[in-house]
Amino acid sequence: MKFVLFKKNENKVDRSNRILPQHVGIIMDGNGRWAKKRGMPRQAGHQAGASNFRKITRYCNSIGIKNLTVYAFSTENWRRPKDEVDALMNLFYDYLVEALADFREENIRTVFIGDVTAFDPKLQKLMKEAQDLSSDKTGMRLNIAMNYGGRSEMIKAIKEISAGVAEGSIKESDITPELVSAHLYTAGQPDPDLIIRPSGEYRTSNFLLWQSAYSEYIFMDDILWPDFSTENLEEALDEYSRRNRRFGGV
């Protein structure tokens, strides 16, 4: 992984001839701090972040990003105060109701990655409905990471592969990086080329640990997620296009 603090580069990039990443990951961070700076409750920050998520998602689809994975709720987020978690669950529910209407005409396939069985049955039902209604879409694939953690995802894969070995359907010699990838939530998708994290935090926070082995990272320290704009995204894509990706080679 290449950890780089993002700084604006004055060298212009020809965006009409720019190579886009096939898969972008975004750690949507900073909602609570955004609200605190404005003297507002944290829930207001999450609402602003959800609104911005819809805008950025549509924009990614419009410019030709094929896969987008957003970090919405981690396995560690359950440790937050109960009132904040409850507010987030209500926000997710309201968002899905809106998204089922708003995204109906968008050519975006929605998939939830993570252990969604931990959520309220009503929320799980809406998740399934959102996935089912968009399953035949041919545009961008949107992965929404909910109750997701990279470590728990790898444990899931290890357990599935171990069960296959125990029953004889998998031989030890079959265990390859490709087999592991096939047992992850993102099976069948390319690994993320680019992962963006606004908010000034410089860590991966258990996001796509296996998949991001050779991802390019861009950390933006002067912007919180609700203020992350389409131009900020374009600047990150410009920076990505300047990178020389060698994947361990020369």
C-alpha positions as CSV (number, residue, x, y, z in Angstrom):
1,M,0.0,0.0,0.0
2,K,1.2,3.5,-0.9
3,F,0.4,6.0,1.8
4,V,0.6,9.5,0.6
5,L,-0.7,12.7,2.2
6,F,-2.5,14.5,-0.7
7,K,-1.2,17.8,-1.7
8,K,-2.4,19.7,-4.7
9,N,-0.1,19.2,-7.8
10,E,0.1,22.1,-10.1
11,N,1.0,19.9,-13.0
12,K,-2.2,19.8,-15.1
13,V,-3.7,16.5,-16.2
14,D,-5.5,16.0,-19.4
15,R,-8.8,14.7,-18.0
16,S,-10.1,13.9,-21.5
17,N,-7.3,11.4,-21.9
18,R,-6.9,10.2,-18.3
19,I,-6.9,6.6,-17.3
20,L,-9.6,6.1,-14.6
21,P,-9.3,3.5,-11.8
22,Q,-11.6,0.5,-12.3
23,H,-12.4,0.3,-8.6
24,V,-12.4,3.2,-6.1
25,G,-12.8,2.8,-2.4
26,I,-13.8,5.7,-0.1
27,I,-13.6,5.9,3.6
28,M,-16.4,8.4,4.4
29,D,-14.9,10.0,7.5
30,G,-15.4,13.2,9.4
31,N,-19.2,13.5,9.7
32,G,-19.1,13.9,13.5
33,R,-16.4,16.5,13.4
34,W,-18.2,18.4,10.6
35,A,-21.2,18.7,12.9
36,K,-19.2,19.6,16.0
37,K,-17.4,22.5,14.1
38,R,-20.9,23.9,13.4
39,G,-22.3,23.4,16.9
40,M,-24.7,20.7,15.6
41,P,-25.4,17.2,16.9
42,R,-23.4,14.4,15.4
43,Q,-26.5,13.0,13.7
44,A,-26.7,16.2,11.6
45,G,-23.2,15.4,10.3
46,H,-24.2,11.8,9.4
47,Q,-27.3,13.2,7.5
48,A,-25.0,15.6,5.6
49,G,-22.6,12.8,4.9
50,A,-25.4,10.6,3.5
51,S,-26.6,13.4,1.2
52,N,-23.0,13.8,-0.1
53,F,-22.7,10.1,-0.6
54,R,-25.6,10.2,-3.0
55,K,-24.0,13.0,-5.0
56,I,-20.6,11.4,-5.2
57,T,-22.1,8.1,-6.1
58,R,-24.0,9.5,-9.0
59,Y,-20.9,11.4,-10.2
60,C,-18.7,8.4,-10.1
61,N,-21.2,6.5,-12.3
62,S,-21.5,9.4,-14.7
63,I,-17.7,9.6,-15.4
64,G,-17.3,5.9,-15.9
65,I,-16.1,4.4,-12.6
66,K,-17.0,0.7,-12.8
67,N,-16.8,-0.2,-9.1
68,L,-17.2,2.0,-6.0
69,T,-16.9,0.7,-2.4
70,V,-17.9,3.1,0.4
71,Y,-17.3,2.4,4.1
72,A,-20.6,3.2,5.7
73,F,-20.5,1.3,9.1
74,S,-17.7,-0.8,10.4
75,T,-17.7,-3.7,12.8
76,E,-16.1,-1.4,15.3
77,N,-18.8,1.3,15.0
78,W,-21.1,-0.6,17.3
79,R,-18.8,0.7,20.2
80,R,-20.2,4.2,19.7
81,P,-22.8,5.6,22.1
82,K,-26.1,3.8,21.8
83,D,-28.0,6.9,20.8
84,E,-25.6,7.6,18.0
85,V,-25.8,4.0,16.7
86,D,-29.6,4.1,16.9
87,A,-29.6,7.4,15.0
88,L,-27.4,5.8,12.3
89,M,-29.7,2.8,12.0
90,N,-32.6,5.2,11.5
91,L,-30.6,7.2,9.0
92,F,-29.7,4.0,7.1
93,Y,-33.4,3.0,6.9
94,D,-34.5,6.4,5.7
95,Y,-31.6,6.5,3.2
96,L,-32.6,3.2,1.8
97,V,-36.2,4.3,1.4
98,E,-35.0,7.4,-0.5
99,A,-32.5,5.5,-2.5
100,L,-35.0,2.9,-3.7
101,A,-36.9,5.9,-5.2
102,D,-33.9,8.1,-6.1
103,F,-31.7,5.4,-7.7
104,R,-34.5,3.5,-9.4
105,E,-33.7,5.3,-12.7
106,E,-29.9,5.3,-12.2
107,N,-27.9,2.5,-13.9
108,I,-26.2,1.5,-10.6
109,R,-26.1,-2.0,-9.1
110,T,-26.2,-1.8,-5.3
111,V,-24.6,-4.6,-3.2
112,F,-24.1,-4.6,0.6
113,I,-20.9,-6.2,1.8
114,G,-20.4,-7.2,5.5
115,D,-22.4,-9.3,7.9
116,V,-25.8,-7.7,7.5
117,T,-27.5,-10.3,9.7
118,A,-26.6,-8.1,12.7
119,F,-29.1,-5.4,11.6
120,D,-32.8,-5.1,12.4
121,P,-34.9,-7.4,10.1
122,K,-36.7,-4.3,8.6
123,L,-33.4,-2.9,7.6
124,Q,-32.2,-6.2,6.2
125,K,-35.4,-6.4,4.1
126,L,-34.8,-3.0,2.6
127,M,-31.2,-4.0,1.8
128,K,-32.4,-7.1,0.0
129,E,-35.0,-5.0,-1.9
130,A,-32.4,-2.5,-3.0
131,Q,-30.1,-5.3,-4.2
132,D,-32.8,-7.2,-5.9
133,L,-34.3,-4.2,-7.7
134,S,-30.8,-3.2,-9.1
135,S,-29.5,-6.7,-9.8
136,D,-30.0,-6.3,-13.6
137,K,-28.3,-2.9,-13.8
138,T,-25.3,-2.7,-16.1
139,G,-23.6,0.4,-14.9
140,M,-21.4,1.0,-11.9
141,R,-21.4,-1.6,-9.1
142,L,-21.8,0.2,-5.7
143,N,-20.6,-1.8,-2.7
144,I,-21.9,-0.3,0.6
145,A,-19.8,-1.7,3.4
146,M,-22.2,-2.3,6.4
147,N,-21.1,-4.0,9.6
148,Y,-17.9,-4.6,7.6
149,G,-14.4,-5.2,8.8
150,G,-11.4,-6.5,6.8
151,R,-10.3,-8.9,9.6
152,S,-13.7,-10.4,10.0
153,E,-14.0,-10.8,6.2
154,M,-10.7,-12.7,6.1
155,I,-11.9,-14.9,9.0
156,K,-15.0,-15.7,7.1
157,A,-12.9,-16.7,4.1
158,I,-10.6,-18.8,6.2
159,K,-13.6,-20.6,7.8
160,E,-15.2,-21.3,4.4
161,I,-11.9,-22.6,2.9
162,S,-11.2,-24.7,6.0
163,A,-14.7,-26.3,5.8
164,G,-14.0,-27.1,2.1
165,V,-10.7,-28.8,3.1
166,A,-12.4,-30.7,5.9
167,E,-15.1,-32.1,3.5
168,G,-12.5,-32.8,0.8
169,S,-13.8,-30.4,-1.8
170,I,-10.7,-28.2,-1.5
171,K,-7.1,-29.6,-1.4
172,E,-4.3,-27.7,0.3
173,S,-2.6,-27.1,-3.1
174,D,-5.8,-25.3,-4.2
175,I,-5.4,-22.6,-1.6
176,T,-4.1,-19.6,-3.6
177,P,-4.6,-15.8,-3.5
178,E,-7.3,-16.3,-6.2
179,L,-9.2,-18.8,-4.0
180,V,-9.0,-16.5,-1.0
181,S,-10.3,-13.6,-3.1
182,A,-13.2,-15.8,-4.3
183,H,-14.4,-16.2,-0.7
184,L,-14.4,-12.4,0.1
185,Y,-17.4,-10.2,-0.1
186,T,-15.9,-8.6,-3.3
187,A,-15.5,-11.9,-5.1
188,G,-15.5,-11.4,-8.9
189,Q,-14.5,-7.7,-8.7
190,P,-11.2,-6.1,-9.4
191,D,-9.2,-5.1,-6.3
192,P,-9.5,-1.3,-5.6
193,D,-7.0,0.7,-7.6
194,L,-7.5,3.8,-5.5
195,I,-8.7,4.4,-1.9
196,I,-9.5,7.9,-0.8
197,R,-9.8,9.1,2.8
198,P,-10.8,12.6,3.7
199,S,-10.8,14.0,7.2
200,G,-7.1,14.1,8.2
201,E,-6.9,10.5,9.5
202,Y,-4.0,8.4,8.1
203,R,-5.0,4.8,8.6
204,T,-6.9,2.1,6.8
205,S,-9.3,1.4,9.7
206,N,-9.8,-2.3,8.8
207,F,-11.1,-1.4,5.3
208,L,-10.5,-3.9,2.4
209,L,-7.3,-5.2,4.0
210,W,-6.8,-8.1,1.6
211,Q,-8.0,-6.3,-1.5
212,S,-5.9,-3.1,-0.9
213,A,-2.5,-4.8,-1.0
214,Y,-1.5,-2.7,-4.0
215,S,-4.0,0.1,-3.8
216,E,-2.9,3.7,-4.2
217,Y,-4.0,5.7,-1.1
218,I,-4.8,9.4,-1.0
219,F,-5.4,11.0,2.3
220,M,-6.9,14.5,2.4
221,D,-6.3,16.3,5.6
222,D,-8.1,19.6,4.9
223,I,-11.6,18.3,4.2
224,L,-14.3,16.3,6.0
225,W,-16.6,13.9,4.2
226,P,-19.7,16.1,4.1
227,D,-17.7,18.8,2.3
228,F,-15.9,16.4,-0.1
229,S,-16.8,17.7,-3.6
230,T,-16.8,16.3,-7.1
231,E,-13.8,18.5,-7.8
232,N,-12.0,17.0,-4.8
233,L,-12.7,13.6,-6.3
234,E,-11.4,14.8,-9.7
235,E,-8.2,16.0,-8.0
236,A,-7.7,12.6,-6.4
237,L,-8.2,11.0,-9.8
238,D,-5.7,13.4,-11.3
239,E,-3.2,12.4,-8.6
240,Y,-3.9,8.7,-9.2
241,S,-3.2,9.2,-13.0
242,R,0.3,10.6,-12.1
243,R,1.2,7.5,-10.0
244,N,3.6,4.9,-11.5
245,R,2.1,1.6,-10.4
246,R,4.7,-1.2,-10.4
247,F,3.0,-3.9,-8.3
248,G,6.4,-4.9,-6.7
249,G,8.3,-4.8,-10.0
250,V,10.8,-2.3,-11.3
